[in-house]
Amino acid sequence: MSHPPRNLPQLLAGMHGDAAVDCMIGSRYVAGGGVEGWPAKRYLMSKSVNFYARTMLGLSPGDVSGSYRCYRVSMLKKLDLAAVRSRGYAFQEEILWHVKRAGGRFGETPITFVDRQRGQSKIRTSDALEALWVIFVLGVKNWVTG
């Protein structure tokens, strides 16, 4: 329950009306959002990865690594999902990059992410390094091809 179900109505609201978007993100890093239960090291790593990915991929949302999202089906149908390079943790950033390149619009709504109460993270150092590499490769493509 790290992603609060009470925020689902705000995610869905972003998909309707005059200001409808193609991807609505439950964001830890907009006004009113946040995290609970993270040590400073994890928070700093998350903020750093978000900065790195936003810079390399030219993404505008403040929280590009979170996974609490809602996508417009018509937008997903425009994407060549076979071209997705990520097989791990960089998927969150990469899919936003593909949406951006397809002309997608983003919205964010604040959430408070609560650290897991049970279990442990499955991320390994090799997974993190692979994610950084995928973002780098896509970033070079982003800057070369626009």
N, C-alpha and C positions, 0 to 999 in steps of 0.2 A: 504493500500500500504506500510505496514511496511517492507515487503520482496520485494525488488526491482526487477521487471520483467526484467530489463536490465541484470541481472545476470543469467538468465535461460540458455543462450548459454554456460557459463562456467560450470554450473551444468551438462548439457548434454554432454559436451566435455569429462568430466571425466568418462563417461560411454563407451567411444569408444577408440580405439587405443591400443597400446602395454601396456600402464599402466592403462587399464580399471579397474574400481573398482565395487564393488557390491552395495555400498551406497556412494553417493556424497553429501556432506553437505555444505550448504552455511553458512560459519562460521563468527561469530562476533569476534572470539578470535584467529585468525591467523594474521600474518603480512598483513597489508592492510585492515583488517576488523575493525569493530567498531560499536558503537551505537551513536545515536543522540537523544537528548531530554530526556534522563533518569536522574533522580536525583541520587546522589551518593549512596543512600540506595538501590535502585533497582539494580544498577550496581553491588554493593558489594554482594547482595543476589544472583544474577545470577552467578557471578563468584564462589561464595561459593558452590552453588548447583552443578555447573559443576565439581568443584574439588571433592566434596563428591561423586558424581556419578561415575566419572572416577576412583577414588580410590576404592570404594566399588565394582564396576563391572569390573574393570580391562580393561577399555576402553581407546583406544589411541587417538581418536579425541579430539581436544581442545574444541569443542562446541557440547556437547552431549544433551543439553536441547533445542536447537533451532529446529524449525520445517520446515525449508526451505531445503528440501532434494529431492533426486532422488534415487529410488531403482531399482535394476535389478530384473525383474519379475522372472527370474529363481531362484534367491536367495529367494525371498518371497515364492515361491512354496516349498522350502525346509523347511520352518519354520512351526512349529505346532502353528498356531495362536490361537487355542483353549487354549493353555497353557499360553497365555499372561494374567498376573494377573491384570495389571493396567486397571482402568476404568476412568482415569483422567490424571493429569499432569505428572505422571511418565511414561506414555506411550512412550514418546520420548526416554528416556534413556533405558527403557526395550527392546524396539524393536532393538536398537543397540546391546544390550547384546545378544539377540537371534541371530542376524546376526553374531556377533563375534563367538559365540559358534558353529555356522554352518560353520565356516571357512571363513566368509566374509572379504573382503578387503574394507577399507575406504579411501576416499579422501576428501579434504576440499578445498574450494575456498573462498576467502575473500568476505564478503558482509558488507555493512553498514546498520544496522537495524535502522529504524527511528520509534520513538515512535508514537503510534496512535494519529491521529489528532482529531478523534471523538470517543465518547463512553468511557466506563470505563472497566477496567479489571473485569472479573467475578470470579476470584480466591478468595476463602474464606480461612481462616486460617485452617479449617478442611481439605480442599483439599490439602493444602501444607503439612500438617502433614501426611496425608495419602500417599502422594507421597514420602516423606522421609522414611516412614515405608516400603513401597514396595521396594524401593531401598535398604534399610537395609536388608530385608529378602532375596532378590536376591543376595545381596553382601555376606551374610553368605553362601548361596548355592554356589556362585562363589568360595569362598575361601575354602570351604569344598570339593567340587567335582571337582574343577579346571576348 
